[in-house]
Amino acid sequence: MFKRLPGDEARNLVSTTPDTAVVFRPAVLKTPALVTFIVYGWRFLAALVRTTWRHPVAVAIPVTLGIIWNVYGWPAAASTLGFAVLSLLAWACTAPGSFARLVGWRLLAWWRLMSVYRRHWQSVMDVSGLAKRVHGHVYMPRLLRVTCDGWADRVTVRMLGGQAVKDWTDRIDNLAQGFGAASCRIALLKGGRLLITFPRTDPLAAPMPALPIPDEPTVGPVEIGRQEDGKPLRLKVHGTHVLIAGATGAGKGSFLWDTIRGLLPAMRAGRCEVWALDPKLMELSFGRELFQGRYAADPAECADLLDEAVSVMQKRATRFAGLQRSHSPTVEDPFVLVIVDEVAFLTAYQPDRQLRQRTSAALATLATQGRSVGVGVMAALQDPRKEVMNIRNLFPDKIALRLDESEQVDMVLGDGARDRGALADHISPVPELGAGVAYMRLETSPEPIRVRAAYVSDTDIRAMVAYHGQAA
Ligand SMILES: Nc1ncnc2c1ncn2[C@@H]1O[C@H](COP(=O)(O)OP(=O)(O)OP(=O)(O)O)[C@@H](O)[C@H]1O
């Protein structure tokens, strides 16, 4: 039915309305053969120039081999080809890193471009509604570039004029399924250009054991796990406040214990103190010796401890005023990290209204004034609604573990985070697959990143207590 017919036959295709009153007959215009040749010749030339411009190496190889064949005969061309292949193999075996960077990922990118993205581009754009039809003409977003690394394909796209980033973020599922990936992320590169990341593998699929305790005392970003691209996950705690939200069993405890583990040498050296508020009595009590008396579980004691932190903060602010604008941890003025597990117990579920208000006020004061004087807050909670945690916006860095509802993702990570690919409500509830997996949105980078915290077991916590005790 859709076969192209020569003009003479097309002219005879006649269709009518059901009552045969109106007859449709296609108009056939005869194009001179010369015009057709010129058009096809021009298109061929343009494609040749475009291909040479875009893929100079890929074009140079067959052209060089062709010249050698022509001048010296086919055995010389075959030997050159064999020598080149063997050299590449030797390079790949002896220096796989540089081979992958300079050749391997480029070849893979070309292969993925041809076999996946260019092949399915039109159909995926059409079906997902990203291509537009105006007066019978189809406008297609342009596929500009594909690059690869060990983790993902990164596809650069030019949007259609008039399209918004939201048009694309609304279709991340269509794009991922269309190109055979499990998920995808979308980021704006510059006006009109998007970078779409399609992960090929998942380095976070298996749980990670606890990381070694660092050798050097540091309060700088502490390594607590791995990022989706396989790079180490370093969490900044000094000079910020961190909010961690996740349903029960999502693995919030891992983030708390990994952070304490990373700070342990600094704690032992006296340059960092962790103050623990553990209203559930289940999480931080296990290593309470580490907190050197700054541990509270009873709500009234928690409020007292928070007031003490506020007083430390205010005294420092008075001393620092006019002398320094940022804090460097010392034994005299250590970095104080106030960790609050299940903060909602204190700010929302606490029946004593006065205590509730005192706790909320102290937390808000710390969160607004603490970071420049070396007092940080790391709070964990299950329910991120505003009624439960009305100061969640005071935390510059946010982590969303598995959440029960899709609306909760933006409540934790901020507006638009889920559209940008932070599918925290899709994280698996199976502990081996999903516990400790989270999306992070940092103050310094609005794009959410997928991460997994290492699992700190009870044995690891006991070892941490022993390590800390050695110095005392
Ligand atoms: N990083 C991790 N990797 C693999 N498994 C983990 C990780 N963190 C936790 N788990 C598993 O998930 C279980 C629940 O973890 P955890 O108690 O930390 O969750 P939670 O979010 O603190 O839950 P709750 O709010 O109920 O206390 C743990 O017993 C452990 O088996």
The ligand as a Gaussian input file, in Angstrom:
#p B3LYP/6-31G(d) Opt

LIG

0 1
 N       24.346000       0.306000      52.722000
 C       23.691000      -0.853000      52.815000
 N       23.948000      -1.839000      51.941000
 C       23.288000      -2.996000      52.019000
 N       22.346000      -3.284000      52.949000
 C       22.053000      -2.347000      53.847000
 C       22.711000      -1.087000      53.822000
 N       22.198000      -0.333000      54.817000
 C       21.289000      -1.089000      55.424000
 N       21.187000      -2.300000      54.853000
 C       20.268000      -3.372000      55.221000
 O       18.976000      -2.774000      55.413000
 C       18.525000      -2.989000      56.736000
 C       17.844000      -1.735000      57.264000
 O       18.821000      -0.738000      57.427000
 P       18.646000       0.469000      58.458000
 O       18.177000      -0.028000      59.773000
 O       19.871000       1.276000      58.411000
 O       17.492000       1.252000      57.781000
 P       16.825000       2.565000      58.326000
 O       16.503000       3.391000      57.138000
 O       17.651000       3.206000      59.389000
 O       15.477000       2.003000      58.937000
 P       14.639000       2.542000      60.183000
 O       14.172000       3.915000      59.828000
 O       13.520000       1.568000      60.310000
 O       15.599000       2.519000      61.349000
 C       19.771000      -3.386000      57.550000
 O       19.464000      -4.293000      58.545000
 C       20.662000      -4.031000      56.508000
 O       20.358000      -5.405000      56.396000

